[in-house]
Amino acid sequence: MNTFDTVVIGAGMAGVTAARMLTDAGQRVVVLEARDRIGGRMHSDREAGFPVDLGASWIHGIDDSPLWDLVQALGIPTLEYTVGSFQVGGRPIENFDGEARPMDAAATRQWIADVEEADRLLVCEIDASSPGDTYLDVTERALDRSALAPERIDEIREFFRHRVEEQCGAWIGDLDAHGLDEDAIDGDEVIFPGGYDELPRRIAAGLDIRLGQVVEYVGRSSAGVVVRTADSEVTADQVLVTAPLGVLKAGSISFDPALPDDIAGPIDRLGMGVFNKIFLQFPTRFWREDSYVVRALGEAGERWHSWYDVSAVSGIPTLLTFAAGPLGRHLQEATDDEIVDDVVAALRALYGDAVVEPRARWITRWGDDEFSRGSYSHLALGSSHHDHDELAGPVDGVLHFAGEATWGDEPATVGAAYYSGHRAAERILGRPVDRDAFAAGIRARERTADR
Ligand SMILES: Cc1cc2nc3c(=O)[nH]c(=O)nc-3n(C[C@H](O)[C@H](O)[C@H](O)COP(=O)(O)OP(=O)(O)OC[C@H]3O[C@@H](n4cnc5c(N)ncnc54)[C@H](O)[C@@H]3O)c2cc1C
């Protein structure tokens, strides 16, 4: 008999969700996690006395969201923040034009209307696109069809490029024309003032999770699976792999026999983007009190274009900006000082000497992280939506995959990780698992532990 029913590789949102559901169903489950912490790409750094979400921050749309239902069932505090997905309207944005001048209300209204018009044309071009068309191709066609002034076309071109970089971590010319099809935001967006990783931590409480276990080998046969790290071996009936797409692409885990084309193909075709965060904390606030976001258009915002006000989390004036796509990869080689100086110079172009030196900073390098090798997956040219779900397997009835890259409806999100973990648990058990009962079980265990 194998030691475990299921071995789960990775203790991010997908892994802990599946492990919890399987354990609740009576299975013997072990989770092998390479890092010295759980949560994976949900990582709240609390060293400064308040949380800084270095990975995921937002739920992008809470309407009809089982993820939101779970967060509510667990009573996790949230803050409404409905501009987390590179929207042009939504909550107040302090816009600067290409010459770094503040835009008044009329100019802002016109900008929003122009982007919305270009977006309408873009949707038509995406619908009419052919295989092999990139997001850059359809964007250019839409802009060609628009009756907008040349300077405005340049600004919107830049805006579309930045939107792809933020949403996918990719260069616009590498993304398939359908790469943002799943990007709809239904309802408000929220962030987590207590740190987003409270969610996977609470799901994981009480599970058999072994940290610092870097899986190198997964063997499978009709008798089950063998999973090896450098110095240990676990046998089980089934294995669930939740290592990120970047890790699978790098071949860091060897599979024996080799993965079939159904799985190897999507791993090869889908893209893994880079999206890094830079948090800067200032002694004083120099941007408007009511702004959710500061955004610079055109030349003024060529490299650094959007700063998100996340002061509410710590009570200290804090801006969050992103380095994504080619800039994100490039800056992984730069020092923290070089990055901060560059961001501060861009802010000074907008606010002048009001921008004093930051008092603290947090900078991520997810592309260099050996247990992630990128930030999240996207539809690279040559891949299809189908590739995401195909990647889930199962293979030979014993090898399953879960994680954000395996969920085609809204890949690259915490929701995708949660839903894919749930799907994997149902497939392994061969029966449905009720999400409400799952949440109620977590609460019930917490109440028992508190007594
Ligand atoms: C900077 C950034 C910002 C983001 N912002 C948002 C956001 O605002 N909203 C949103 O919804 N999503 C966001 N995301 C995406 C979201 O964080 C992920 O989609 C989600 O957390 C992925 O969960 P997962 O379980 O699929 O993978 P992971 O969380 O990466 O978990 C996989 C686990 O596998 C482990 N592992 C890897 N290799 C091995 C190995 N060989 N052996 C053992 N263990 C291994 C890893 O250490 C990791 O813990 C963001 C991501 C990043 C990087």
The ligand as an ORCA input file, in Angstrom:
! r2SCAN-3c Opt
* xyz 0 1
  C       3.429     40.301     -8.517
  C       2.157     39.539     -8.708
  C       0.941     40.190     -8.587
  C      -0.256     39.487     -8.754
  N      -1.436     40.153     -8.578
  C      -2.578     39.446     -8.595
  C      -3.788     40.081     -8.213
  O      -3.811     41.256     -7.826
  N      -4.929     39.333     -8.257
  C      -4.929     38.019     -8.640
  O      -5.997     37.388     -8.653
  N      -3.787     37.390     -8.972
  C      -2.616     38.071     -8.945
  N      -1.444     37.443     -9.216
  C      -1.481     36.021     -9.616
  C      -1.697     35.096     -8.406
  O      -0.793     35.431     -7.398
  C      -1.481     33.665     -8.864
  O      -2.292     33.393     -9.982
  C      -1.814     32.629     -7.786
  O      -1.373     33.013     -6.512
  C      -1.176     31.319     -8.214
  O      -1.434     30.282     -7.278
  P      -0.937     28.821     -7.632
  O      -1.316     27.949     -6.520
  O      -1.358     28.476     -9.008
  O       0.668     28.957     -7.744
  P       1.726     29.374     -6.617
  O       1.119     30.325     -5.664
  O       2.944     29.823     -7.336
  O       1.997     28.014     -5.848
  C       2.823     27.016     -6.378
  C       3.744     26.527     -5.292
  O       4.590     25.516     -5.833
  C       5.851     25.632     -5.202
  N       6.870     24.950     -6.016
  C       7.437     25.350     -7.171
  N       8.318     24.437     -7.606
  C       8.322     23.428     -6.693
  C       9.034     22.204     -6.571
  N       9.927     21.823     -7.489
  N       8.800     21.424     -5.489
  C       7.897     21.792     -4.529
  N       7.202     22.941     -4.600
  C       7.398     23.748     -5.672
  C       6.065     27.127     -5.121
  O       7.037     27.481     -4.176
  C       4.667     27.613     -4.749
  O       4.506     27.739     -3.349
  C      -0.234     38.104     -9.050
  C       1.001     37.446     -9.156
  C       2.173     38.146     -8.990
  C       3.494     37.419     -9.098
*
